[in-house]
Amino acid sequence: MFHQAKWNEPLIIERSGNGKRGHTPARPSDIERKVVGRDPWNGVPKALVRSGLPPLPEVSEPEVVRHYTRLSQENFAVDLGIYPLGSCTMKYNPKVSEVIAQNPKLEKIHPEQDESTVQGILALMHRLDQFLAEITGMSRMSLQPVAGAAGEYLGALIMRAYHRSKGELDERREMIIPDSAHGTNPASAAMAGFNVVVVPSNDDGMVDLEALRKVVGPRTAGLMITNPNTLGIFEKNVLEIAKIVHDAGGLLYYDGANFNAILGKVRPGDMGFDIVHLNLHKTFATPHGGGGPGAGPVGVRKDLEKFLPLPLVGFDGKKYFFDYDAPDSVGKVTAFHGNIGVLVRAYAYILSLGPDGLKAVAETAVLNTNYVLSKVLERSKFELDGRQSVRYGEENARFWAPFAHRLFSTNCRRGDDGRSARDRESPRPRRTCRGVPQSGKGGRD
Amino acid sequence: MRIPMATFDHPFLPNAGAPIRKSMLEAIGVASIEELYSDIPAQVRTNRPLKVDWLPSEQEVKSHVDRVLGENTSASDMPIFLGAGIYNHYLPAAVKSILSRTEFQTSYTPYQAEISQGLLQSLFEFQSMIADLTQMDAVNSSLYDGSTALGEAARMACRATGRKKILVPLGMHPAKFSVLRNYTEPVGIRLETFLFDKETGGMNSADLQSKVDRDTAAVYCEVPSFFGVLDPEVANVPSISHQKGALSIVGFDPVSLGGLKPPGEYGADIVIAEGQSISTEMNFGGPALGMIGCRGENLIRQLPGRLIGMTTTLDGKERAFSMVLQTREQHIRRERATSNICTNEALFAIGAAAYLSLLGPQGLRELFESILVKTNYAIKMLGEIPGVVAPRFASQHYQEFAVSFEGAKGTLARLNKSLLSHGVHGGKSLVQDFPELGESALFCVTEVHSTESIDKIRLLIEKLREA
């Protein structure tokens, strides 16, 4: 049983006082001061000069370290145990990736350096592009999006560019999204100026094909879908879904939130998807940092490559280079080249597992999911509505999530005390913080 | 070498071995794992191994990546005078130590407040420190980077005012402009640029005033500017904007607020920044740390991303923290959310809180002063070289400054190449993006640039120009 630390730690500003400091920054040299001569503040425009000192805590280094170390202890994390909250694959973050990422040859390179001085990182990015394209069955990846939602947004921008290139952007204003989708899908589509059309799920938790046929048409820009979906169920009609959307002239977007479950088993590109994002902080085991950083590379089919953000990394047989020669590109979605530190960790993860290992990851995830499912069905008063679809989760961590979602939604049965699982899910902080939901009762305590 | 799956036993995978798999399959009541995948249409199944490399031992993985990264030349190997959004500052060891706490590093989004109090408090402290530094009412717990923060700020301003035009400086980073365009164009927001003064590098106020109108949702300006200029006119932009009912968005540099006036004091409505410099290493430009803050309840309701609040427990006895105003966000409001952002840069928000706590009032002010002195020193050194105009603009600069080189087209490119061959990386070329500035480059100097490295580049430029 997990008993979390409780320190009654004040705010750091409440520890402040007496002119203490926790760090002394480097001072200019005597020569520099002498050469500059006059008081350097003289030149700073009066209208911009701060009156007094900045209002920050006055604390010593040990106080700062103890404060944040104590706060770190008041926190659950993957290194302490499994993280079965839904909506994000949280799995073990291999330590070798952390060690690798602490290389000064990575940490101390600037994004605007001359290409001749960054051949190493360019080679790594080029190789990672190829790996991820192979893993997803797409033609080319952009490593620039820094999160899943950023990938979705880029996907929506690519759809705009595609329909504009065909002269149909004015008509194709609708993005179709299943009702089971994660909130970022409709939010990303709306941010990109699309109207969101919700398509309902059927009793099996999958996209209702008849409902889909009714909503597609000349106004359809595309369909965004997660597969296995947010309920943890594989959309087994995916080929039919792809046909319906493509026949209507729309594009099919794959949200990679649950890709972990099908690594090496089936590729989005082979299922008919045109645009794909991956969450490297999920499937490729990079640490999520309490909500970030992440990375959300986007892959596309061949004819959409020209719309990918600037620049891609090219290779001329001798040297790696940034390729800015892409007049149809959507431009940039983040200021530089993406969350490089995250990309390097993901690259190390792929190498550590290889083709067999990646497949074993998926298989283990699905095995774990269904194992827990079988145990819960055996021991609790919960049951599943309708047909018992096979559920896909992730190894180690996420395996609870798919059916936790179900328990918290349509398939919830009342527990012994008559409260629903949702009622038990109190968002209010409690005095004693104990454990994560592993009890099989469906509640969160 | 192919290893049969049934015996694939990997250090990362506790349940991949054959005996465990067998007992689990029995419990589930299926004969094989393949049975669990039977929903996937057979014709699209991947029936071959993926073509990705595999290195069987951790040691090989580490050596391989070390070797690949070894091809880079970093700021540890040579002085690099590049800035333009990503800065090489000294990151205190205590910041690195705190960020290496895996309770922070490997934790999830703090949706479940009961098991995330430490993370929530740290993020709350980050928000509070940035709000105090900038004099804003609310700061969120991070966005992706400075460029997407600007995109979000522009969208916020348009929602709040019901207007569709954003004025931005012509002298801004083109990459940032490109990101801003991608955040605004799809929803019909127009971007218009205002000019900078050719002599001072500051804003052309007359041009700005002529462009602010009743369609303008906001005016964006930066201090220091992209050219490193400390332009006093920025302090007048909020009132110029407000006269026409527009908002003011100010981009700031977090370290500079050790010496510069908080934007809130001169009336900024929204502030944004790139916070990489106070939280993490350069890492080739990412991960970074987007910061955004604003004033007034109306704008707070329009903020994107997660906000952490401080409250008390139900029994009223203890302080507690949780995410607040979540109805703005995508997981509740879906297509009507203020933004699609979900994953952010929380870890580096903690890094920034630790950094600012360590430096404190004195430290941040001293750091500002140190960079100011070094900037002036570098300008003076380069300015003494014949045929070199440094600074290109007649203004006070902080951390960055443009330098012009006399000579025909290609002069700067040749110079930068020669500098590299002598083990120094010169400034960012402005030739392509700002051809009107001729053979110019943007140099950056922070506390990490030693006197020797500045003297070295000065001597090299002098020598190379004579040659």
Interface residues (C-beta under 8 A of the other chain):
Chain A: Q4 N8 E9 L11 I12 I13 S16 G19 K20 R21 G22 H23 T24 P25 A26 R27 P28 S29 I31 E32 R33 V35 V36 P40 W41 G43 V44 P45 K46 A47 L48 V49 R50 S51 L53 P54 P55 L56 P57 E58 V59 E61 V64 V65 H67 Y68 T69 R70 L71 S72 Q73 E74 N75 F76 A77 V78 D79 L80 Y83 L85 S87 C88 M90 Y92 N93 P94 V96 E98 V99 I100 N103 P104 K105 L106 E107 K108 I109 H110 P111 E112 Q113 D114 S116 T117 V118 Q119 G120 I121 A123 L124 F131 E134 I135 V146 A147 G148 A149 A150 E152 Y153 A156 L157 R160 H182 G183 T184 P186 A187 S188 A189 A190 M191 A192 G193 V196 F234 K236 V238 L239 I262 G264 K265 V266 R267 D270 M271 N279 H281 A285 P287 H288 G289 G290 G291 G292 P293 G294 G296 L310 V330 G331 K332 V333 T334 A335 F336 H337 G338 N339 I340 G341 V342 V344 Y347 A348 I350 L351 S352 L353 G354 P355 D356 G357 L358 K359 A360 V361 E363 T364 V366 L367 N368 N370 Y371 L373 S374 K375 S389 V390 Y392 E395 N396 P427 R428 P429 R430 R431 C433 V436 R444
Chain B: R2 I3 M5 F8 H10 F12 L13 P14 N15 A16 R21 M24 L25 A27 I28 G29 V30 I33 L36 Y37 S38 D39 I40 P41 Q43 V44 R45 T46 P49 L50 K51 V52 D53 W54 L55 P56 E58 V61 K62 H64 V65 D66 V68 L69 G70 E71 N72 T73 S74 A75 S76 I80 L82 A84 G85 I86 N88 Y90 P92 A94 S97 I98 S100 R101 T102 E103 F104 Q105 T106 S107 Y108 T109 P110 Y111 Q112 A113 E114 I115 S116 Q117 G118 L119 Q121 S122 L123 F124 E125 S128 M129 D132 L133 S141 S142 Y144 D145 G146 S147 T148 R155 H173 A175 K176 S178 V179 R181 N182 Y183 P186 V187 G188 V223 L230 D231 P232 V234 A235 N236 L257 G258 G259 L260 K261 P262 Y266 E274 T280 E281 M282 N283 F284 G285 G286 P287 A288 R306 T311 T313 L314 D315 K317 E318 A320 F321 S322 E329 Q330 H331 I332 R333 R334 E335 R336 A337 S339 N340 I341 C342 T343 N344 E345 A346 L347 F348 I350 A353 A354 L356 S357 L358 L359 G360 P361 Q362 G363 L364 R365 E366 L367 E369 S370 L372 V373 K374 N376 Y377 K380 M381 Q396 Y398 N416 K417 L420 H425 K428 E447 V448 S450 T451
